[in-house]
Amino acid sequence: MSSIRKVAAVKVARVSQHGTPAELAEARRELALANIEAAIERNLASSPPLTTDQKKRIAALLRTGGQL
């Protein structure tokens, strides 16, 4: 697990015990972001370069929240 993901996971654990619901929701969003970033980096590192059209498809997923 990357250090960013570890920090985010620790924050979720801490906030779940001592934070507000809004703080917990934000901490969970940050952990989700860290997990998504790690997955993207891992897949891009082990794949051939993406074409321009493929990059556009991924960007569209991000813009629409995964709903194409």
C-alpha positions in Angstrom: 0.0 0.0 0.0 1.4 3.4 -0.9 2.1 6.0 1.8 -0.8 8.2 0.5 -3.2 5.3 0.7 -1.9 4.4 4.2 -2.4 8.0 5.4 -5.9 8.1 4.0 -6.8 4.8 5.6 -5.5 5.9 9.0 -7.5 9.1 8.6 -10.7 7.2 7.9 -10.1 5.0 11.0 -9.3 8.1 13.2 -12.2 10.2 11.9 -14.7 7.3 12.2 -14.1 7.3 16.0 -13.7 11.0 16.7 -15.0 13.0 13.8 -18.3 14.2 12.4 -20.3 12.4 9.7 -19.2 15.1 7.2 -15.5 14.6 8.1 -15.9 10.9 7.8 -17.5 11.3 4.3 -14.6 13.5 3.2 -12.0 11.0 4.6 -13.7 8.2 2.7 -13.6 10.2 -0.5 -9.9 10.8 0.0 -9.3 7.1 0.5 -11.3 6.3 -2.6 -9.3 8.8 -4.6 -6.0 7.3 -3.3 -7.2 3.8 -4.3 -8.3 4.9 -7.7 -5.0 6.7 -8.3 -3.0 3.7 -7.3 -5.1 1.4 -9.6 -4.6 3.7 -12.5 -0.9 4.1 -11.9 -0.5 0.3 -11.5 -2.4 -0.4 -14.7 -0.7 2.2 -16.8 2.7 1.0 -15.7 2.0 -2.5 -16.9 0.2 -1.7 -20.1 1.2 -0.4 -23.5 0.7 3.4 -24.1 -2.9 4.4 -24.5 -4.1 5.9 -27.8 -5.6 9.4 -27.8 -9.1 7.9 -28.1 -8.5 5.6 -25.2 -7.3 8.5 -23.1 -10.5 10.4 -24.1 -12.7 7.5 -23.0 -11.0 7.4 -19.6 -11.3 11.2 -19.2 -15.0 10.9 -20.0 -15.4 8.3 -17.3 -13.9 10.7 -14.8 -16.0 13.6 -16.0 -19.2 11.6 -15.7 -18.4 9.7 -12.5 -18.2 6.4 -14.3 -21.4 6.7 -16.2 -21.0 6.7 -20.0 
